[in-house]
Amino acid sequence: WTPRRGVVFGSLADSVNHLSLNASASGLFAHIVTSNRRTYSLVERALVASGLPAAAINLVVIPAHLHAEWTQFETVLRLFRFANQTEGSLYLRSHHPLLYLSA
């Protein structure tokens, strides 16, 4: 896949890290990337109904006008320098669930 105008790599929001990420007491969280308020509302309600506290939901808003020309966005996650490398390696191999929803 190659975009029509080339690939742009840039940040659309503040960095998310272990100090800024909202999570539940047990460490669970959701990271939602959308430009649609209704989509966010539907996903938020489903997550809360599943037992995730609303305070553990993190939202990154993609400006709606970008969808006219750019249709693919990525969230990049960099993990390194674990305090305990054995536990860090287990975490990286744990295959956390990822859901991609498209409306």
C-alpha positions as CSV (number, residue, x, y, z in Angstrom):
1,W,0.0,0.0,0.0
2,T,1.3,3.4,-1.0
3,P,-0.5,6.6,-0.2
4,R,-1.2,9.0,-3.1
5,R,0.9,11.8,-1.7
6,G,3.7,10.1,0.2
7,V,4.0,9.1,3.8
8,V,3.8,11.7,6.5
9,F,5.1,10.9,9.9
10,G,4.0,13.3,12.5
11,S,2.4,13.5,15.9
12,L,-1.2,14.5,16.1
13,A,-1.5,14.6,19.9
14,D,0.6,14.7,23.1
15,S,2.9,11.7,23.8
16,V,1.3,8.9,25.8
17,N,3.5,7.3,28.3
18,H,3.3,5.4,31.6
19,L,3.0,8.8,33.5
20,S,0.2,10.2,31.3
21,L,-1.8,7.1,30.5
22,N,-5.1,6.7,32.3
23,A,-5.5,3.2,33.7
24,S,-7.6,1.2,36.1
25,A,-6.2,0.2,39.5
26,S,-5.3,-3.2,38.0
27,G,-3.5,-1.5,35.0
28,L,-6.1,-2.1,32.3
29,F,-6.7,0.7,29.9
30,A,-8.2,1.5,26.4
31,H,-6.6,3.7,23.8
32,I,-9.1,5.0,21.3
33,V,-8.1,6.9,18.1
34,T,-11.0,8.5,16.2
35,S,-12.2,11.7,14.7
36,N,-15.9,10.8,15.2
37,R,-17.7,11.8,18.5
38,R,-20.4,9.2,17.9
39,T,-17.9,6.4,17.4
40,Y,-16.1,7.4,20.6
41,S,-19.3,7.4,22.5
42,L,-20.3,4.0,21.3
43,V,-16.9,2.5,22.0
44,E,-16.8,4.2,25.4
45,R,-20.2,2.8,26.4
46,A,-19.2,-0.7,25.3
47,L,-15.9,-0.6,27.3
48,V,-17.7,0.7,30.4
49,A,-20.4,-1.9,30.0
50,S,-17.6,-4.6,29.9
51,G,-16.3,-3.4,33.2
52,L,-13.5,-0.9,32.3
53,P,-13.8,2.3,34.3
54,A,-14.5,5.3,32.2
55,A,-11.4,7.0,33.8
56,A,-9.2,4.3,32.2
57,I,-10.2,5.3,28.6
58,N,-7.7,7.4,26.7
59,L,-8.8,9.3,23.6
60,V,-6.6,10.6,20.8
61,V,-8.6,12.8,18.4
62,I,-7.7,12.8,14.7
63,P,-8.8,16.0,13.0
64,A,-11.7,15.1,10.8
65,H,-10.4,17.1,7.8
66,L,-7.5,14.7,7.5
67,H,-9.8,11.9,6.4
68,A,-10.3,13.6,3.1
69,E,-6.8,12.6,1.9
70,W,-5.2,10.5,4.7
71,T,-7.0,7.3,5.6
72,Q,-4.4,5.3,7.5
73,F,-3.1,6.3,11.0
74,E,-0.8,4.4,13.3
75,T,-0.2,4.4,17.0
76,V,3.5,3.7,17.7
77,L,4.4,2.1,21.0
78,R,8.1,2.0,22.1
79,L,8.9,-0.1,25.2
80,F,12.4,-0.4,26.5
81,R,14.5,-0.3,29.6
82,F,12.3,-2.4,31.9
83,A,13.2,-2.4,35.6
84,N,13.0,-6.2,35.4
85,Q,14.0,-7.4,31.9
86,T,12.5,-10.9,32.5
87,E,9.1,-9.4,33.4
88,G,9.4,-6.9,30.5
89,S,10.1,-9.8,28.0
90,L,7.0,-11.6,29.3
91,Y,5.0,-8.5,28.8
92,L,6.1,-8.1,25.2
93,R,5.2,-11.7,24.4
94,S,1.8,-11.5,26.1
95,H,-0.1,-10.5,23.0
96,H,-2.5,-7.9,24.5
97,P,-5.8,-7.7,22.7
98,L,-6.1,-5.1,19.9
99,L,-9.4,-4.3,18.2
100,Y,-9.7,-2.2,15.1
101,L,-13.2,-0.9,14.5
102,S,-14.2,0.8,11.3
103,A,-17.5,2.6,10.8
